[in-house]
Amino acid sequence: MKKITIFLSLFLLVSACAVKQTRELLTSGDYDAAIRNSVEGLQGNKNAKGKQDYVYLLEEAFAKAKERDLRAINAWFKDANPQNLEKIYNTYVQLNYRQEQIRPLLPLKLLKEGREAQFQFDDYTDQMVSSKNALSKYLYDNSKALLVTKDKITIRRAYDDLVYLDNLNPGFKDVRKLIDEAKFKGTDFVSVYTKNETNMVIPKRLQDDLLDFSTYGLNDKWTVYHSNRQKGIDYDYGLIVNFRDIAISPEQVKEKQFEKEKQVKDGVKNLVNAQGQIVKDSLGHPIKVDNMKTIRISIYEYSQLKTCQVTAKVDYIDFRTNQLLQTFPVSSEFVFNSVYAKYTGDKRACEESYYPNFDRKAVPFPSNEQMVYDAGQDVKNKLKDIIAANRFRK
């Protein structure tokens, strides 16, 4: 019984807090939040005595919200500013939605007054249709005017308005066609290519990799990179990867010899004292200890080494002004290093982690072309970082 009383007290406390919060929302002018709270509070047994506060709050919040919205719509109509058309349409939608929130709860009784709560509902269908059509016409006409400009940022605003219009009023005139037009006109097209200022041949597959922007994962809504120029496109920017220097070291094989030794267990033996006598335990048995011996190994290690250093720079060019916008230095090094070894003696004298070197043999050195390609993969990663951090249009 005590637990039930405590639970009931907590329930009443929570309910009182919720009602207080809803009343505060109402007095602060957040009528829709007050309506939402009241509707949620009336779920279940809507006519329960404990829910009467929500009915009063809902009635008041609905009346005030409606009066405020209709007053605002009237002011926007008088202002005659076409940019208010979206506000007018959205407000009519909100007026209708507010009614649909309350409609399933009706009728709601006010027990003390012996009456039903009053909600003056109206049919806003005509207003929603007419305001949507007026908004659609404005968005369409304004977007077409913006598409005539040469400013890509302005055209991108037209694109956003057209996409909004297509969602608002699907199939309206030739909006889909205008969306495609706005997407094309608002896009920055970048011509990407490489230059070789070194005295070495750049592998074609490296150039192809560098220019394959589909592998970069750089999703940019308004920037398209082309490694092959296409007809009918005026390119806005250029991205040039200039290879300045390629240095490849000679093939080297370094040799070194070293020895190791270690103490290992080789069976057991009797423990003897300083006089050479066998030490025994309390039962008279000889005490056994590990018999340790020293093992040695001579290692002949061979290290194959070849390096490639690539120095480049990335230039951003504005084709509209023929100006160099930015330059980013890029350098990369690829190291080929293969180690193998032979030995004489006992292998156990060296660390087990070194054992794989004994199983390896000399391998062919990579060609210069392969070295340049491998170093170029790091150049590609750095190029990706540069592009991600430095967009053409801020």
N, C-alpha and C positions, 0 to 999 in steps of 0.2 A: 504494500500500500504506500509506503514511504517513497519507493522508487517511482511509482506512478505519479505521485504528487510533485516530485522533483522534475520529472519529465514534462508534466503539464506546465509547471512554472517556467521552465526553459522555453517551451513552445510559445507561451504567451509573451515572454520577453523578446524572442526573435520576431514575432509578429508585430509587436509594438514598435520595434526598431525599424522594420520594413515600412510600416505605415508612416513613421516619422520621416524616413528618408524620402518617401514619395511626396509627402507634404512639402518638404524642403525643395524638391524639384519643381513642384507646382509654383511655389512662391518665388522661386528664382527665374521663372519664365521658361524652364525646360519642359514644356507641356508634353511633348511626345515621349520623353523618358518617363514622365509621370503616368502617361497613358499605358505605356508598356508595363510598368510596375503594377499598375492597378489591374490590368488584364491578367497578368500572371497570378496576382493575388486572389483573383476571383475564380481561378480554375478549381474544379472539384465542386463542392457544395457552395454555389454562388450566393444562395439566400441565407447562409448561416449568419447568426447574429454577430459573430466575431469579424465578419467581412464587410459590415456596413460602412466602415470608414472608406474602404476602397470604392464603394459605389458612389459616395459623395465626391470623393476625389476625382473619379473618372468623369462624372457628370460635369464638374467644374473645369477640369483640364480640357475636355473635348470642346466645350463652348468657347473657352478662351483661345484655344489653338485655331479653331475655325474662324473666329472673329479676326484674329491677327493675320491669318493667311489671306482672307478675302480683302482686308484693308491693304495688304501689301500688293496684291494683284491689281487692285484699283489704282494704286500709286504708279505701278509700272506701266499700266496702260496710258495713264496721263502723261508720263514721261516720254512715251513714244520712242524710246531708244531700242533699236532692234536687238541689242545685246542682252536685253531683259527677257527676250522670248524664251530662252531656255529656263530662266527662273519661273516664268509664268507656267510653262508646261509642267515642270517638275513639281510646282506647288499644287496644281490641279491633281496630279498623280498622287501626291501626298494626302490631299484632302480625301480622295477616294479610298486610298489604302487605310487611312485612319478609321473610316467608317466600317471597312471590312474587318478590321481587328475587333471591333465592338459588336458587330451584328450577330455573331454566333452566341453571344452571352445574353441577348435580349429575350424576354423582358427582365429588367433588374428592379427589384422592389426596395423602396425605402420604408422600412418597417415602422419607424416612429411617426412618419408623416402619413402613412397609409396610402402611398402613391407609388407609381413607377417612375424611375429616373427618366429624365427627358433628354433625348438626343435627336436634334433636328438634322435628319439625313437629306441630302440632295443628290440628284442625278447629274454627275459631272461628265457624262459621256461626250456630249457635244463640245463642251469646253476643252476636254482633253484632245479630241480629234482636231478641232480648229487650231488650237495652240500648237499641236504637233505639226500640222501642215504649214503653219506660218513659220515655225522654227526650221522645218525642212527646207522651205523655199529660201529663207535667209542663209542657211548654211550652204546651200547649193550655189546661190548667186554669189555669195562672198568668196567661196572657195574658187569658183571659176575666175573671179577677178584676181585672186592671189596667184593663180597658176600662170597668169600672163607676165608676172614679174620675173626678174632674173635672180632674185635673192633666194638662195636655197633654204635658208632658215625660214623665210616666209612661206615658201612652198611646203616645207615640212609641217607648218602649222595648218596649212590647207589640207594636207594628207590626214592629219589627226582629226580635223573636222569632218572630212569625208568618211572616214572609218566610223566615227561616231554617228554620222547621218545614216550610214548603211545599217548600223545596228538599230538605230531608232526607227527607221522607215525602210526596211528591206525592199529592194526593187525600185527605188525611187529614181526615175529618169535613167540617165546613163552614169550613175554614181560609180559603178564598178569600173567602168572605163576610165573615169577621172581619177580614181584611186591609183590605177596602174600608171597613168600619166604623171601624177604627183610623185609616186615612188621613183620613177625614172628621173624626173627633173630635179628631185630633191637629193639624189644620191651623189656622193663624191666618188668619181672614178679615178683610180690610181693605177698608173702604168708602172709595172715592176720589171726591172731588168738588171743584169749584172754587167760589170766592166772588168776587164782583165788588164791591169797595168804592170803585171809581173812578166818575167821572161819564161814562164812555165805555162803549160797547157792546163786549164781548169777542166777536170773531168766533166763530161756532159751530164752524167747522172747526178753529180753534185749540183750543177746549175738547175737541173730539173727539180731536184729536191727543194732547193732554196726557193724556187718560184712556184712550187705547188702549195698554194695558200690554203687549200682544203685540209691540209694536215696540221695547220697551225692552231685550229680551234679558237680563232679570234672572231667571235660572233659580233658583228657591228651592223646594226640596222641600216645605217646610212653610208657605209663605205664598202666599195667593191674593188677588189684587186684583180688586175688582169696582167698575166705574163705575156700574152699575145694581144696586141692592139686589135680592136674590133672596129669595123666600119660603122659610121653613124654615131660614134661616141666622141665627144669632146672631153678629153681627159683633163681633170682639174689639177692633179698632182702626179709627181713622179717619185718613186722610191728606187734608189740605185745602190746596189751592193758593189762597191769598188774593191777589188782585190789589189792591195798595194805591194805585198811582198810575200813570197813563200820560200822558206829556208828548210832544207832537208839535210840532215846530218849523214855522214857516211855510215855504212853498216859496220858495226863494231862487235867484236867478241872479246870479252874480258875474262881472264882466267885468274883464279887464285886457289891456293892450297892452304888448308889449315887442319889442325888435329884436335881431337877431343878425347877425354878419358872420363870414366865413370866407375864408381864402386857398385858392383852388383852382387846379389846373393848367389852363392854356389854351394847349396846344401847346408848342413849343420855340422857342428863339431863340439867336442867336450870343452867346457869352460875350465881353464887352468889358472892357477894363481901365479904369483911372481916367482915361486920356486919351481914352477913347471909341474905342479901336482894337480890332479883332476879335482875339481870342486864338486861336492855332492850335496844333495838336499837332506832334509831331516830324516828321510827314509833310507838314505844311503844310496840313492840313485844319482848317477852323474847328471849334472846340469848341462843342458844343451844350449848353444848359441849359434846365430847365423855365421856361416863361413863366407866372408866377403872376399872378392877378388877384384882386381883392377882390369878393366877392358879398355881398348884404345881403337880409334878409327882415324884414318887419314882420308880427308875429303878433297876432291878435285872439282871445283865449281866453275861452271862456264855461264857467262851472262851475255845474251845477245841484246844489243841496244840499237835503236834507230828512232830518231825524233823528227817531227815535222812542226814547224811554226808557221801559222798563217796570220797575216796582218791585213785588215780591211777597214773600210769605213762605210757607213750608211748615210747617204745623202737624201734629205727631204727637199724636193723641188716644187715650187708653186708655178705651174705652167701658165697660169693666167697673168702673172707678172714676170715670169722668167727669173725668179729670185730663189736663191738658196735659203731655205727656211732654217734647217738645222743639220748638223753633222754629228754623228756618233762613232767614235773609234771602237773597233772590235778586234780582238786578238784571241788566238786559240793555239793550243799546243796538244799534239797527240804523241804519246810515247809508246813505242813498241818495246817491250822488255820480256824476254823469255829466259828462265833460269833452269839449267839441268846440271846434274852432278854424277860423278862416279866415286867409288870409295874402295879402300882396302882395309881389312881389319874387321872388327865387330860392329855391325850397324847399330846395335843397342846403345853404343856410347854417345849417340847424338839424340836430339829431341825427336819424338815421333812426328811432330808437325813438319819436320824437314824431310821425312821419308818420300813424299810425292816427287821431290826433285830427282830422286834416284831412278824413278820410273820414266822420266822424261828424256827426250833426245833432242838434238838440234832440229830446228824447224826452218823452213825457207823464210827469208825476210820478206815482208810485204813490199810490193812495188811502190814506186814513188806516187803513182796515180792513186793507189789504195790509201797511202798515207795522207795525201791531200784530201781525199774523200772523207776519211775518218776524222780529220781535224775539222773539216767543213760541217760535220754534224753538230759540233759544239758551236760553230758559227751560227748555224740555223737556230739553235736554242737561244742564243743571245739575241739574234734578230727578232725572234718571237717576243722576248722580254722588252726589247726596245719599242716595238710596235704597240704592245699592250700598254706601256707606260707613256707613250707619246703619240697621241692621236693627231691627225693632220689638222682637224678643225677643233679648236678648244670649245 
